[in-house]
Amino acid sequence: MRKWLSILFLLLLIIAGCSWTGSAGEKGLDSAAGGDSTEEQEESIKLDVDGTTYIIEQDNFPILWQFIHSSGNTEAAIEGLHYQEVTEDRYLIDFACREDVCSHLLISFEDEVSYLLSDLSERESIELSPEGGYAAFLFSRDVNGEKKHQMTVVDMASLNPMELETADEHLLPRPDQYQYAIDSVTFMEETLIQMKSESIPEEPGRESVTSLWKYGKE
């Protein structure tokens, strides 16, 4: 009789042990599932722009995603973004700003493409071509105490920067490296842009020069 009681007691211990292990295993799975959910939430960011909510993920917008996640304060980083719609679903976003100096990202939320136009610079102006297919972005930066400019012409369909070639006798350096001051930019037609800038190299008696630049498909 004692033998049977001992066997019964051992069986009860085994059953209780299995039940406890099963409960602990389920709790562990629940915790792991909760951790995955948190990671998924951290992987994506919601941005509300002009009444529409967009999802920002590392795969589709890596520069913006990395800036927000590395800021240390996601909410403040999002609130610090400045948007300007250039054409339909084409926005210029100023971020990482220190007073007027920012980084500038051109972005299409619908097409999930973006292009970093400029870093550590001040946005000066945006000019659209007559057909609206191209835009000229002008940024400035302090270089040795003097304001110098960068001009970039972008195909607004693809968000690709266009190669600029001189279209007159002026042998100016290309206007995309903050080498001289640019006063104004004007589209003359869909493949020609006029730029008024300081003369480089400097010419006696001439403070500015008006030059023409061609642009087109890469």
FIBATI-666886 format. One record per atom (N, C-alpha, C): atom name; x, y, z; residue in one letter. Coordinates in steps of 0.2 Angstrom, whole numbers, plus 5000, padded with zeros to 4 digits. Layout:
// FIBATI-666886
{"CA",{X,Y,Z},"a"}
...
END
This chain:
// FIBATI-666886
{"N",{5004,4994,5000},"m"}
{"CA",{5000,5000,5000},"m"}
{"C",{5004,5006,5000},"m"}
{"N",{5010,5006,5004},"r"}
{"CA",{5014,5012,5004},"r"}
{"C",{5017,5013,4998},"r"}
{"N",{5019,5007,4994},"k"}
{"CA",{5022,5008,4988},"k"}
{"C",{5018,5011,4983},"k"}
{"N",{5011,5010,4983},"w"}
{"CA",{5006,5013,4978},"w"}
{"C",{5006,5020,4980},"w"}
{"N",{5006,5022,4986},"l"}
{"CA",{5005,5029,4989},"l"}
{"C",{5011,5033,4986},"l"}
{"N",{5017,5030,4987},"s"}
{"CA",{5023,5033,4984},"s"}
{"C",{5023,5035,4977},"s"}
{"N",{5020,5030,4973},"i"}
{"CA",{5020,5031,4966},"i"}
{"C",{5015,5036,4964},"i"}
{"N",{5009,5036,4968},"l"}
{"CA",{5004,5041,4967},"l"}
{"C",{5007,5048,4968},"l"}
{"N",{5011,5049,4973},"f"}
{"CA",{5014,5055,4975},"f"}
{"C",{5018,5058,4970},"f"}
{"N",{5022,5053,4967},"l"}
{"CA",{5027,5055,4962},"l"}
{"C",{5024,5057,4956},"l"}
{"N",{5018,5054,4954},"l"}
{"CA",{5014,5056,4948},"l"}
{"C",{5011,5063,4949},"l"}
{"N",{5009,5065,4955},"l"}
{"CA",{5006,5071,4956},"l"}
{"C",{5011,5077,4956},"l"}
{"N",{5017,5075,4958},"l"}
{"CA",{5023,5080,4958},"l"}
{"C",{5025,5081,4950},"l"}
{"N",{5025,5076,4946},"i"}
{"CA",{5027,5076,4939},"i"}
{"C",{5021,5081,4936},"i"}
{"N",{5015,5079,4937},"i"}
{"CA",{5009,5083,4934},"i"}
{"C",{5010,5091,4936},"i"}
{"N",{5011,5092,4942},"a"}
{"CA",{5012,5099,4944},"a"}
{"C",{5017,5102,4941},"a"}
{"N",{5023,5099,4940},"g"}
{"CA",{5029,5102,4937},"g"}
{"C",{5028,5104,4930},"g"}
{"N",{5024,5099,4926},"c"}
{"CA",{5023,5100,4919},"c"}
{"C",{5018,5106,4919},"c"}
{"N",{5013,5107,4923},"s"}
{"CA",{5009,5112,4923},"s"}
{"C",{5012,5119,4924},"s"}
{"N",{5017,5119,4929},"w"}
{"CA",{5020,5125,4930},"w"}
{"C",{5025,5127,4924},"w"}
{"N",{5028,5122,4921},"t"}
{"CA",{5033,5124,4916},"t"}
{"C",{5029,5126,4910},"t"}
{"N",{5023,5124,4908},"g"}
{"CA",{5019,5126,4903},"g"}
{"C",{5016,5133,4904},"g"}
{"N",{5015,5135,4910},"s"}
{"CA",{5012,5142,4911},"s"}
{"C",{5018,5147,4910},"s"}
{"N",{5024,5145,4913},"a"}
{"CA",{5030,5149,4912},"a"}
{"C",{5032,5150,4905},"a"}
{"N",{5031,5144,4901},"g"}
{"CA",{5033,5145,4894},"g"}
{"C",{5028,5149,4890},"g"}
{"N",{5021,5149,4892},"e"}
{"CA",{5016,5154,4888},"e"}
{"C",{5018,5161,4890},"e"}
{"N",{5020,5162,4896},"k"}
{"CA",{5021,5169,4898},"k"}
{"C",{5027,5172,4894},"k"}
{"N",{5032,5167,4894},"g"}
{"CA",{5038,5169,4890},"g"}
{"C",{5037,5171,4883},"g"}
{"N",{5032,5167,4880},"l"}
{"CA",{5030,5168,4873},"l"}
{"C",{5026,5175,4872},"l"}
{"N",{5022,5176,4877},"d"}
{"CA",{5018,5182,4877},"d"}
{"C",{5023,5188,4878},"d"}
{"N",{5028,5188,4882},"s"}
{"CA",{5033,5193,4883},"s"}
{"C",{5037,5194,4876},"s"}
{"N",{5039,5189,4873},"a"}
{"CA",{5042,5189,4867},"a"}
{"C",{5038,5193,4861},"a"}
{"N",{5031,5191,4861},"a"}
{"CA",{5027,5194,4856},"a"}
{"C",{5026,5201,4858},"a"}
{"N",{5026,5203,4864},"g"}
{"CA",{5025,5210,4866},"g"}
{"C",{5031,5214,4864},"g"}
{"N",{5037,5211,4864},"g"}
{"CA",{5043,5214,4862},"g"}
{"C",{5044,5215,4855},"g"}
{"N",{5041,5210,4851},"d"}
{"CA",{5041,5211,4844},"d"}
{"C",{5037,5217,4842},"d"}
{"N",{5031,5217,4845},"s"}
{"CA",{5026,5222,4844},"s"}
{"C",{5029,5229,4845},"s"}
{"N",{5033,5230,4850},"t"}
{"CA",{5036,5236,4852},"t"}
{"C",{5041,5238,4846},"t"}
{"N",{5045,5233,4844},"e"}
{"CA",{5050,5234,4839},"e"}
{"C",{5047,5237,4833},"e"}
{"N",{5041,5233,4831},"e"}
{"CA",{5037,5235,4825},"e"}
{"C",{5035,5243,4825},"e"}
{"N",{5033,5245,4831},"q"}
{"CA",{5030,5251,4832},"q"}
{"C",{5036,5256,4832},"q"}
{"N",{5042,5254,4834},"e"}
{"CA",{5048,5259,4833},"e"}
{"C",{5051,5259,4826},"e"}
{"N",{5049,5254,4822},"e"}
{"CA",{5052,5254,4815},"e"}
{"C",{5049,5259,4811},"e"}
{"N",{5042,5260,4812},"s"}
{"CA",{5039,5265,4808},"s"}
{"C",{5037,5271,4812},"s"}
{"N",{5036,5277,4808},"i"}
{"CA",{5035,5283,4811},"i"}
{"C",{5029,5286,4807},"i"}
{"N",{5024,5289,4811},"k"}
{"CA",{5018,5292,4808},"k"}
{"C",{5019,5300,4807},"k"}
{"N",{5019,5303,4801},"l"}
{"CA",{5019,5310,4800},"l"}
{"C",{5012,5312,4797},"l"}
{"N",{5010,5318,4800},"d"}
{"CA",{5004,5321,4798},"d"}
{"C",{5006,5327,4794},"d"}
{"N",{5004,5327,4787},"v"}
{"CA",{5006,5332,4783},"v"}
{"C",{5000,5334,4779},"v"}
{"N",{4998,5341,4780},"d"}
{"CA",{4992,5343,4776},"d"}
{"C",{4986,5339,4776},"d"}
{"N",{4985,5336,4782},"g"}
{"CA",{4979,5332,4784},"g"}
{"C",{4979,5325,4782},"g"}
{"N",{4985,5323,4779},"t"}
{"CA",{4986,5316,4777},"t"}
{"C",{4992,5313,4782},"t"}
{"N",{4991,5307,4784},"t"}
{"CA",{4996,5303,4788},"t"}
{"C",{5000,5298,4783},"t"}
{"N",{5006,5299,4784},"y"}
{"CA",{5011,5295,4780},"y"}
{"C",{5015,5291,4785},"y"}
{"N",{5017,5285,4783},"i"}
{"CA",{5021,5281,4787},"i"}
{"C",{5029,5281,4784},"i"}
{"N",{5033,5283,4789},"i"}
{"CA",{5040,5283,4788},"i"}
{"C",{5044,5277,4790},"i"}
{"N",{5047,5274,4786},"e"}
{"CA",{5051,5268,4788},"e"}
{"C",{5058,5268,4786},"e"}
{"N",{5062,5264,4788},"q"}
{"CA",{5069,5264,4786},"q"}
{"C",{5070,5263,4779},"q"}
{"N",{5066,5258,4777},"d"}
{"CA",{5067,5256,4770},"d"}
{"C",{5065,5261,4765},"d"}
{"N",{5060,5265,4766},"n"}
{"CA",{5058,5270,4761},"n"}
{"C",{5060,5277,4762},"n"}
{"N",{5062,5279,4768},"f"}
{"CA",{5064,5286,4769},"f"}
{"C",{5070,5285,4774},"f"}
{"N",{5076,5282,4772},"p"}
{"CA",{5081,5281,4777},"p"}
{"C",{5084,5287,4780},"p"}
{"N",{5085,5293,4777},"i"}
{"CA",{5088,5299,4780},"i"}
{"C",{5083,5302,4785},"i"}
{"N",{5077,5303,4783},"l"}
{"CA",{5072,5306,4788},"l"}
{"C",{5071,5301,4794},"l"}
{"N",{5070,5294,4793},"w"}
{"CA",{5069,5289,4798},"w"}
{"C",{5075,5290,4803},"w"}
{"N",{5081,5290,4800},"q"}
{"CA",{5087,5290,4804},"q"}
{"C",{5088,5296,4809},"q"}
{"N",{5086,5302,4806},"f"}
{"CA",{5086,5308,4809},"f"}
{"C",{5082,5308,4815},"f"}
{"N",{5075,5306,4814},"i"}
{"CA",{5070,5306,4819},"i"}
{"C",{5072,5301,4825},"i"}
{"N",{5074,5295,4823},"h"}
{"CA",{5076,5290,4828},"h"}
{"C",{5082,5291,4832},"h"}
{"N",{5087,5295,4829},"s"}
{"CA",{5093,5296,4832},"s"}
{"C",{5093,5303,4836},"s"}
{"N",{5087,5306,4836},"s"}
{"CA",{5087,5313,4839},"s"}
{"C",{5086,5312,4847},"s"}
{"N",{5084,5306,4849},"g"}
{"CA",{5083,5306,4857},"g"}
{"C",{5076,5308,4859},"g"}
{"N",{5073,5312,4855},"n"}
{"CA",{5066,5314,4857},"n"}
{"C",{5062,5314,4850},"n"}
{"N",{5059,5308,4849},"t"}
{"CA",{5055,5308,4843},"t"}
{"C",{5050,5313,4842},"t"}
{"N",{5046,5314,4847},"e"}
{"CA",{5040,5319,4846},"e"}
{"C",{5043,5326,4845},"e"}
{"N",{5048,5328,4848},"a"}
{"CA",{5051,5335,4847},"a"}
{"C",{5054,5335,4840},"a"}
{"N",{5057,5330,4838},"a"}
{"CA",{5060,5329,4831},"a"}
{"C",{5055,5330,4826},"a"}
{"N",{5049,5327,4826},"i"}
{"CA",{5044,5327,4822},"i"}
{"C",{5041,5335,4822},"i"}
{"N",{5040,5337,4828},"e"}
{"CA",{5037,5344,4828},"e"}
{"C",{5042,5349,4825},"e"}
{"N",{5049,5348,4825},"g"}
{"CA",{5054,5352,4822},"g"}
{"C",{5054,5352,4815},"g"}
{"N",{5051,5348,4811},"l"}
{"CA",{5051,5347,4804},"l"}
{"C",{5047,5353,4801},"l"}
{"N",{5050,5356,4796},"h"}
{"CA",{5046,5361,4792},"h"}
{"C",{5045,5359,4785},"h"}
{"N",{5038,5359,4783},"y"}
{"CA",{5037,5357,4776},"y"}
{"C",{5035,5363,4772},"y"}
{"N",{5037,5362,4765},"q"}
{"CA",{5034,5367,4760},"q"}
{"C",{5033,5363,4754},"q"}
{"N",{5026,5363,4752},"e"}
{"CA",{5025,5359,4746},"e"}
{"C",{5027,5363,4740},"e"}
{"N",{5031,5360,4736},"v"}
{"CA",{5034,5363,4730},"v"}
{"C",{5029,5362,4724},"v"}
{"N",{5028,5356,4722},"t"}
{"CA",{5022,5354,4718},"t"}
{"C",{5018,5348,4721},"t"}
{"N",{5013,5346,4718},"e"}
{"CA",{5009,5341,4721},"e"}
{"C",{5013,5335,4723},"e"}
{"N",{5012,5333,4730},"d"}
{"CA",{5016,5328,4733},"d"}
{"C",{5023,5328,4732},"d"}
{"N",{5026,5334,4731},"r"}
{"CA",{5033,5335,4732},"r"}
{"C",{5034,5341,4737},"r"}
{"N",{5037,5338,4742},"y"}
{"CA",{5038,5343,4748},"y"}
{"C",{5046,5344,4749},"y"}
{"N",{5048,5350,4751},"l"}
{"CA",{5054,5351,4754},"l"}
{"C",{5054,5352,4761},"l"}
{"N",{5058,5347,4765},"i"}
{"CA",{5057,5347,4772},"i"}
{"C",{5064,5350,4775},"i"}
{"N",{5063,5355,4779},"d"}
{"CA",{5069,5357,4783},"d"}
{"C",{5070,5354,4789},"d"}
{"N",{5075,5351,4791},"f"}
{"CA",{5076,5347,4797},"f"}
{"C",{5083,5348,4800},"f"}
{"N",{5084,5346,4806},"a"}
{"CA",{5090,5347,4810},"a"}
{"C",{5093,5354,4810},"a"}
{"N",{5088,5358,4811},"c"}
{"CA",{5089,5366,4811},"c"}
{"C",{5093,5368,4817},"c"}
{"N",{5097,5373,4816},"r"}
{"CA",{5100,5377,4821},"r"}
{"C",{5099,5384,4819},"r"}
{"N",{5094,5387,4822},"e"}
{"CA",{5092,5394,4819},"e"}
{"C",{5090,5393,4812},"e"}
{"N",{5093,5397,4808},"d"}
{"CA",{5091,5397,4801},"d"}
{"C",{5095,5392,4796},"d"}
{"N",{5100,5388,4799},"v"}
{"CA",{5104,5384,4796},"v"}
{"C",{5101,5377,4797},"v"}
{"N",{5099,5373,4791},"c"}
{"CA",{5096,5367,4792},"c"}
{"C",{5099,5362,4786},"c"}
{"N",{5096,5356,4787},"s"}
{"CA",{5097,5351,4781},"s"}
{"C",{5091,5351,4777},"s"}
{"N",{5091,5350,4771},"h"}
{"CA",{5085,5350,4767},"h"}
{"C",{5084,5344,4762},"h"}
{"N",{5078,5341,4763},"l"}
{"CA",{5076,5335,4760},"l"}
{"C",{5070,5336,4756},"l"}
{"N",{5071,5334,4749},"l"}
{"CA",{5066,5334,4744},"l"}
{"C",{5062,5327,4744},"l"}
{"N",{5056,5327,4745},"i"}
{"CA",{5053,5320,4746},"i"}
{"C",{5046,5320,4743},"i"}
{"N",{5044,5314,4741},"s"}
{"CA",{5038,5312,4738},"s"}
{"C",{5035,5306,4742},"s"}
{"N",{5030,5308,4746},"f"}
{"CA",{5027,5302,4751},"f"}
{"C",{5024,5297,4747},"f"}
{"N",{5020,5299,4741},"e"}
{"CA",{5017,5294,4737},"e"}
{"C",{5021,5289,4734},"e"}
{"N",{5027,5292,4731},"d"}
{"CA",{5031,5288,4727},"d"}
{"C",{5037,5285,4731},"d"}
{"N",{5037,5287,4737},"e"}
{"CA",{5042,5284,4742},"e"}
{"C",{5049,5285,4739},"e"}
{"N",{5051,5292,4737},"v"}
{"CA",{5057,5293,4735},"v"}
{"C",{5059,5300,4739},"v"}
{"N",{5066,5301,4740},"s"}
{"CA",{5068,5307,4743},"s"}
{"C",{5075,5308,4740},"s"}
{"N",{5077,5315,4741},"y"}
{"CA",{5084,5317,4739},"y"}
{"C",{5086,5322,4744},"y"}
{"N",{5092,5321,4747},"l"}
{"CA",{5095,5327,4751},"l"}
{"C",{5098,5332,4747},"l"}
{"N",{5095,5338,4747},"l"}
{"CA",{5097,5343,4742},"l"}
{"C",{5103,5347,4745},"l"}
{"N",{5103,5348,4752},"s"}
{"CA",{5109,5352,4755},"s"}
{"C",{5109,5351,4762},"s"}
{"N",{5115,5352,4765},"d"}
{"CA",{5116,5351,4772},"d"}
{"C",{5119,5358,4775},"d"}
{"N",{5117,5359,4781},"l"}
{"CA",{5120,5365,4785},"l"}
{"C",{5120,5371,4781},"l"}
{"N",{5114,5373,4778},"s"}
{"CA",{5113,5379,4774},"s"}
{"C",{5107,5382,4776},"s"}
{"N",{5106,5388,4773},"e"}
{"CA",{5100,5392,4774},"e"}
{"C",{5096,5392,4767},"e"}
{"N",{5090,5390,4767},"r"}
{"CA",{5086,5390,4761},"r"}
{"C",{5084,5398,4759},"r"}
{"N",{5086,5399,4753},"e"}
{"CA",{5085,5406,4750},"e"}
{"C",{5078,5407,4746},"e"}
{"N",{5078,5402,4741},"s"}
{"CA",{5072,5403,4736},"s"}
{"C",{5071,5396,4732},"s"}
{"N",{5065,5396,4730},"i"}
{"CA",{5063,5390,4725},"i"}
{"C",{5059,5393,4719},"i"}
{"N",{5062,5391,4713},"e"}
{"CA",{5059,5394,4707},"e"}
{"C",{5057,5388,4703},"e"}
{"N",{5051,5388,4700},"l"}
{"CA",{5048,5383,4696},"l"}
{"C",{5049,5385,4688},"l"}
{"N",{5050,5380,4684},"s"}
{"CA",{5051,5381,4677},"s"}
{"C",{5044,5383,4674},"s"}
{"N",{5043,5386,4668},"p"}
{"CA",{5037,5387,4665},"p"}
{"C",{5032,5382,4665},"p"}
{"N",{5034,5376,4664},"e"}
{"CA",{5029,5370,4663},"e"}
{"C",{5028,5367,4670},"e"}
{"N",{5032,5369,4675},"g"}
{"CA",{5032,5366,4682},"g"}
{"C",{5035,5359,4682},"g"}
{"N",{5039,5357,4677},"g"}
{"CA",{5042,5350,4678},"g"}
{"C",{5049,5351,4681},"g"}
{"N",{5052,5357,4682},"y"}
{"CA",{5058,5357,4685},"y"}
{"C",{5058,5363,4691},"y"}
{"N",{5062,5362,4695},"a"}
{"CA",{5063,5368,4701},"a"}
{"C",{5070,5369,4702},"a"}
{"N",{5072,5375,4703},"a"}
{"CA",{5078,5378,4705},"a"}
{"C",{5078,5379,4712},"a"}
{"N",{5083,5376,4716},"f"}
{"CA",{5083,5377,4723},"f"}
{"C",{5089,5381,4725},"f"}
{"N",{5089,5387,4728},"l"}
{"CA",{5094,5391,4730},"l"}
{"C",{5096,5391,4738},"l"}
{"N",{5102,5389,4740},"f"}
{"CA",{5104,5388,4747},"f"}
{"C",{5110,5393,4748},"f"}
{"N",{5111,5395,4754},"s"}
{"CA",{5117,5399,4755},"s"}
{"C",{5120,5396,4762},"s"}
{"N",{5127,5398,4762},"r"}
{"CA",{5131,5396,4767},"r"}
{"C",{5136,5401,4768},"r"}
{"N",{5138,5402,4775},"d"}
{"CA",{5143,5407,4776},"d"}
{"C",{5150,5403,4775},"d"}
{"N",{5154,5406,4771},"v"}
{"CA",{5161,5404,4769},"v"}
{"C",{5166,5409,4770},"v"}
{"N",{5170,5408,4775},"n"}
{"CA",{5175,5413,4777},"n"}
{"C",{5172,5420,4778},"n"}
{"N",{5166,5421,4782},"g"}
{"CA",{5163,5427,4783},"g"}
{"C",{5159,5430,4777},"g"}
{"N",{5158,5426,4772},"e"}
{"CA",{5154,5429,4766},"e"}
{"C",{5149,5424,4764},"e"}
{"N",{5143,5426,4762},"k"}
{"CA",{5138,5422,4760},"k"}
{"C",{5139,5420,4753},"k"}
{"N",{5139,5413,4752},"k"}
{"CA",{5140,5410,4745},"k"}
{"C",{5134,5405,4744},"k"}
{"N",{5133,5404,4738},"h"}
{"CA",{5126,5400,4736},"h"}
{"C",{5128,5393,4733},"h"}
{"N",{5123,5389,4733},"q"}
{"CA",{5122,5383,4729},"q"}
{"C",{5115,5383,4726},"q"}
{"N",{5116,5382,4719},"m"}
{"CA",{5109,5381,4715},"m"}
{"C",{5109,5374,4713},"m"}
{"N",{5103,5371,4714},"t"}
{"CA",{5102,5364,4711},"t"}
{"C",{5096,5364,4707},"t"}
{"N",{5096,5362,4701},"v"}
{"CA",{5090,5361,4697},"v"}
{"C",{5088,5353,4697},"v"}
{"N",{5081,5352,4699},"v"}
{"CA",{5079,5346,4700},"v"}
{"C",{5073,5344,4695},"v"}
{"N",{5073,5338,4693},"d"}
{"CA",{5067,5335,4689},"d"}
{"C",{5062,5333,4694},"d"}
{"N",{5056,5337,4694},"m"}
{"CA",{5052,5336,4700},"m"}
{"C",{5048,5329,4699},"m"}
{"N",{5048,5326,4693},"a"}
{"CA",{5045,5320,4692},"a"}
{"C",{5049,5314,4696},"a"}
{"N",{5055,5314,4695},"s"}
{"CA",{5060,5309,4697},"s"}
{"C",{5063,5311,4704},"s"}
{"N",{5063,5317,4705},"l"}
{"CA",{5067,5320,4710},"l"}
{"C",{5075,5319,4709},"l"}
{"N",{5077,5319,4703},"n"}
{"CA",{5084,5318,4702},"n"}
{"C",{5087,5325,4700},"n"}
{"N",{5093,5327,4702},"p"}
{"CA",{5096,5333,4701},"p"}
{"C",{5099,5333,4693},"p"}
{"N",{5098,5339,4690},"m"}
{"CA",{5100,5339,4683},"m"}
{"C",{5107,5342,4683},"m"}
{"N",{5111,5339,4678},"e"}
{"CA",{5117,5342,4676},"e"}
{"C",{5117,5348,4673},"e"}
{"N",{5121,5353,4675},"l"}
{"CA",{5121,5360,4672},"l"}
{"C",{5127,5361,4667},"l"}
{"N",{5126,5364,4662},"e"}
{"CA",{5131,5366,4657},"e"}
{"C",{5130,5373,4655},"e"}
{"N",{5136,5377,4654},"t"}
{"CA",{5136,5384,4652},"t"}
{"C",{5133,5384,4645},"t"}
{"N",{5129,5390,4644},"a"}
{"CA",{5126,5391,4638},"a"}
{"C",{5128,5397,4635},"a"}
{"N",{5133,5400,4637},"d"}
{"CA",{5135,5407,4634},"d"}
{"C",{5143,5407,4635},"d"}
{"N",{5146,5413,4634},"e"}
{"CA",{5153,5414,4634},"e"}
{"C",{5156,5414,4641},"e"}
{"N",{5152,5415,4647},"h"}
{"CA",{5154,5415,4653},"h"}
{"C",{5157,5409,4656},"h"}
{"N",{5163,5409,4658},"l"}
{"CA",{5166,5403,4661},"l"}
{"C",{5166,5402,4668},"l"}
{"N",{5160,5402,4671},"l"}
{"CA",{5159,5402,4678},"l"}
{"C",{5159,5394,4680},"l"}
{"N",{5162,5393,4687},"p"}
{"CA",{5161,5387,4689},"p"}
{"C",{5154,5385,4690},"p"}
{"N",{5152,5378,4690},"r"}
{"CA",{5145,5376,4691},"r"}
{"C",{5143,5379,4698},"r"}
{"N",{5137,5381,4698},"p"}
{"CA",{5134,5384,4704},"p"}
{"C",{5132,5380,4710},"p"}
{"N",{5135,5374,4711},"d"}
{"CA",{5132,5369,4715},"d"}
{"C",{5137,5368,4721},"d"}
{"N",{5142,5372,4722},"q"}
{"CA",{5148,5371,4727},"q"}
{"C",{5149,5377,4732},"q"}
{"N",{5144,5381,4732},"y"}
{"CA",{5145,5387,4737},"y"}
{"C",{5152,5391,4735},"y"}
{"N",{5153,5392,4729},"q"}
{"CA",{5159,5395,4727},"q"}
{"C",{5159,5403,4726},"q"}
{"N",{5152,5405,4725},"y"}
{"CA",{5151,5412,4724},"y"}
{"C",{5144,5414,4725},"y"}
{"N",{5143,5420,4726},"a"}
{"CA",{5136,5423,4728},"a"}
{"C",{5131,5423,4722},"a"}
{"N",{5125,5421,4723},"i"}
{"CA",{5120,5421,4717},"i"}
{"C",{5115,5426,4719},"i"}
{"N",{5113,5431,4715},"d"}
{"CA",{5108,5436,4717},"d"}
{"C",{5101,5433,4715},"d"}
{"N",{5100,5430,4709},"s"}
{"CA",{5094,5428,4707},"s"}
{"C",{5094,5422,4702},"s"}
{"N",{5089,5419,4701},"v"}
{"CA",{5088,5413,4696},"v"}
{"C",{5081,5414,4693},"v"}
{"N",{5081,5413,4686},"t"}
{"CA",{5075,5414,4682},"t"}
{"C",{5075,5409,4677},"t"}
{"N",{5070,5405,4676},"f"}
{"CA",{5069,5400,4671},"f"}
{"C",{5067,5404,4664},"f"}
{"N",{5071,5403,4659},"m"}
{"CA",{5069,5406,4653},"m"}
{"C",{5065,5402,4648},"m"}
{"N",{5066,5395,4649},"e"}
{"CA",{5062,5390,4645},"e"}
{"C",{5063,5384,4649},"e"}
{"N",{5060,5378,4646},"e"}
{"CA",{5060,5372,4650},"e"}
{"C",{5067,5369,4650},"e"}
{"N",{5072,5371,4646},"t"}
{"CA",{5079,5368,4646},"t"}
{"C",{5084,5374,4647},"t"}
{"N",{5082,5380,4649},"l"}
{"CA",{5087,5385,4650},"l"}
{"C",{5085,5389,4656},"l"}
{"N",{5091,5391,4660},"i"}
{"CA",{5090,5395,4666},"i"}
{"C",{5095,5401,4666},"i"}
{"N",{5092,5406,4668},"q"}
{"CA",{5097,5412,4669},"q"}
{"C",{5099,5414,4676},"q"}
{"N",{5105,5415,4677},"m"}
{"CA",{5107,5416,4684},"m"}
{"C",{5111,5423,4684},"m"}
{"N",{5110,5427,4689},"k"}
{"CA",{5113,5433,4690},"k"}
{"C",{5118,5432,4697},"k"}
{"N",{5124,5433,4696},"s"}
{"CA",{5129,5431,4701},"s"}
{"C",{5135,5436,4701},"s"}
{"N",{5139,5435,4706},"e"}
{"CA",{5145,5439,4706},"e"}
{"C",{5150,5436,4701},"e"}
{"N",{5154,5440,4699},"s"}
{"CA",{5159,5438,4693},"s"}
{"C",{5165,5434,4696},"s"}
{"N",{5165,5428,4693},"i"}
{"CA",{5171,5423,4696},"i"}
{"C",{5175,5421,4689},"i"}
{"N",{5181,5422,4688},"p"}
{"CA",{5185,5427,4693},"p"}
{"C",{5183,5434,4692},"p"}
{"N",{5185,5438,4697},"e"}
{"CA",{5183,5445,4697},"e"}
{"C",{5186,5449,4692},"e"}
{"N",{5182,5453,4689},"e"}
{"CA",{5184,5457,4683},"e"}
{"C",{5183,5464,4685},"e"}
{"N",{5188,5468,4683},"p"}
{"CA",{5188,5475,4685},"p"}
{"C",{5182,5479,4682},"p"}
{"N",{5179,5483,4687},"g"}
{"CA",{5173,5486,4685},"g"}
{"C",{5167,5482,4684},"g"}
{"N",{5167,5476,4685},"r"}
{"CA",{5161,5472,4685},"r"}
{"C",{5160,5468,4691},"r"}
{"N",{5154,5470,4694},"e"}
{"CA",{5152,5467,4701},"e"}
{"C",{5148,5461,4700},"e"}
{"N",{5144,5460,4695},"s"}
{"CA",{5140,5455,4694},"s"}
{"C",{5140,5452,4686},"s"}
{"N",{5137,5446,4685},"v"}
{"CA",{5137,5444,4678},"v"}
{"C",{5131,5440,4678},"v"}
{"N",{5128,5440,4672},"t"}
{"CA",{5122,5436,4670},"t"}
{"C",{5123,5431,4666},"t"}
{"N",{5122,5425,4668},"s"}
{"CA",{5124,5419,4664},"s"}
{"C",{5118,5414,4662},"s"}
{"N",{5119,5410,4657},"l"}
{"CA",{5114,5406,4655},"l"}
{"C",{5117,5398,4656},"l"}
{"N",{5112,5394,4658},"w"}
{"CA",{5114,5387,4659},"w"}
{"C",{5109,5382,4656},"w"}
{"N",{5111,5377,4653},"k"}
{"CA",{5107,5372,4650},"k"}
{"C",{5106,5366,4655},"k"}
{"N",{5100,5363,4655},"y"}
{"CA",{5099,5357,4659},"y"}
{"C",{5095,5353,4656},"y"}
{"N",{5095,5347,4658},"g"}
{"CA",{5090,5342,4654},"g"}
{"C",{5091,5335,4657},"g"}
{"N",{5088,5330,4654},"k"}
{"CA",{5088,5323,4656},"k"}
{"C",{5096,5321,4657},"k"}
{"N",{5096,5317,4663},"e"}
{"CA",{5103,5314,4664},"e"}
{"C",{5105,5308,4659},"e"}
END
